[in-house]
Amino acid sequence: MGKISITSKQAAYFEVKPYSQWSPYLEKCCLLLSANSSYEHASEDLKVLTGISVSRGTQQRLVQRHDFEFPTVSEAIEEIRHSQEKESGPEQEWPTVSEAIEEISIDQDKERTPSFELTHLPESLANLGRTPKAR
């Protein structure tokens, strides 16, 4: 791309590390994409989102260069629940496979279109090899 010279105040403001070729935002994007998928997929996603190619090996080196702190847990987790539980109403009952198949076949019988005969099919097939008539 090119070189750009910045002052130490600008580097501190933009949180650019000395001798770094990475912008802090690009580095953050790489780390986020690598955390959510494989290095290969992160590389492909970064190319689509930013237009900048960063190889999967570079993604991996970037992640390994960082020291991440593990979260501390104050108490043990006993149970995980879905946060949006239904407050009232019965649970929905799902049909069995055989009931679903029966329902689908009934619906298909209702929607069937009437069949029609292809009376001119043999004649049309015979005419395929002939040249068109002159007008």
N, C-alpha and C positions, 0 to 999 in steps of 0.2 A: 504494500500500500504506500508506504512512505514514512519518513521520520518527522517527528514533531518535538520541538523543544518546549518544555514547560518549566516554570519556576518551582521552587520547593513549596511555596505557599499554594500554588495551583495543585501540585501533587498531593499535598496534605488535604486540601479541600475535596478533591475528587477521589481520594483514597487510593492513589496509584502507587504501587510498590516500586522501589528503585530498580532500574534495569528490566522492568517488566514490559512485555509486548501485549499484555492483556488489559483491556479496560475492565474496571471492577464490575460493570454491568454484564459484559460478555462472560466473565468468570462466574458470576452468580447464575447466569442462564445455563452454563455448562454444568455446574454443580447440581442445579435443580433438575435438569433433564437426566443427568446420570443417576440421581437418587430415585427417579421414578421409573427408569427402565434400564436396559443394558447399555453398555458403552456404544455398541453398534447402532442401536436405535436412537440414542441420544445424539450421536453424530449426524444421523439422517434428519432428525427433527430440527436440530440447530441449523442445518443447511436450508431447510424449508422455511423456518421462522425468521432467520436473520440474513440468509444469503451468504453466510460465512462458513467455509468448510473447516472443520476441526476433526482430525482423525480420531478413531476410537482409542488408539494408543495414547494420544495427547489427552483425551478425556480422562483416561485411567491415571496417567501421571499427575494430572491436576488434582484429582480426588485424593490420591495417595500423598500428595504434598501437604494436604491440610490435616490439622489435628482437630477432630470433632469431639466434643464433650458428650458423653452419654447422659441422658436425663436421669435424675435421681428420683427414686420413688419413696415416698414417706410411709406408705402402707401397702400391704399386699392387695392385689385385685382378686376379688372373690367371684364376681359375675359381671358380664357385659350385657347390657340391654340396648335395644334399639331406642333411641331418644324420642321418637315420635310414635308412641303407642296410641292405639285407638282408645278413646275414653269410654265410649259406649257402643252398644250394638253387638250383635252376635258375630262370631268368627265366620268368615266366608268358607263355605264348603265347596271344594273342588270336585268335579265329576271324576269318576274312574275312567280309565282308558277305554273300556268297552262302552261306557255311556257316552263318552265324547265321540267315538267312532260312529255309534248309532245315530247320534244327533247330526253329525256331518252328513251321513248317508241320507237321512231324511231331508235335510236342507238341499242336497244335490238333486234328489228326485223332484223336488218342487221347482227347481230352477232349470231343469232340462228343457232344451228347445225341441220342438217336434222334428223328427228326422225327415229327410226328403230324399227322393230317389234321383240317382244320376243316370237318367235314361239315355243321354247323348254321349256318355263317356266312351264307349267303344268307338263311336264315329269320330270323336275328337282325337282319340289316340291314334286312329288310323290316318288322320289328316296331318299329324305332326311331321311326318317325313316328306310331305309334298310341298312344292313351292307355291307361293301365293298366286292367285289368279290375276291376270292382267286386268286392269280397269279400263 
